[in-house]
């Protein structure tokens, strides 16, 4: 920034000198009309001495402006890098707090859940089957079997699965809204506002129905009847299969 400031000062001084030289040149022309003819030699020599600095100053100004443009572009990149570094340092400091450790744990958990979901979705697609148990139920069954715990797997697995899927649905809807807001903000205009609202309403309605179908698969059978009565006699296996296909592609 100091280098840019110095170069801008040099440009300002050069432009001021050029302006002063032009004013001086005009004053000399007016005085020449009243002076003696023998004085023309001194005037021409003074004008000739002014001409070379003017052209050289113009070249210097152009070069200085090019240098300033390069330095300003470099300063923008340096600012972005410094901002990223500061943001990363703040994230590292925040991750050392209790809340940061909690969210990091949730991040690892959902990462493992996503890896398991990709694996199960691949198996479902290859063997053309619909999963009957979610990862929570299978995980609890494995833990109970190997550790010999005496708990009701069916009861706890359904409740934990329902809460887990609810958290995923809420966070995914929030992420979808943020993404759509950024997208529509870039393409929106005064003429396309009604169309954008209509498209957003259609997408959110479809996404909500999809989330309800996804939650239905992780609910106890006696509660699935309620959603079935609301949505009607749909081909749930067809939609569950397409859930796996779309999730796998995504």
Buried (B, 14 or more C-beta within 10 A) or exposed (E): EEEBEEBEEBBEEBEEEBEEBEEEBEEBEEEBEEEEEEEEEEBEEEBEEBEEBBEEBEEBBEEBEEBBEEBEEEEEEEEEEEEEEEEEEEEEEEEEEEEBEEEEEEEEEBEEBEEBBBEBBEEBBEEEEBBEBBBBBBBBBEEBEEEEEEEEBEEBBBEBBBEBBEEBBEEBBEEBBEEBEEEBEEEBEEEEEEEBEEEBEEEBEEBEEBBEBBBBBBBBEEEBEEBEEEBEEEEBEEBBBEBBEEBBEE
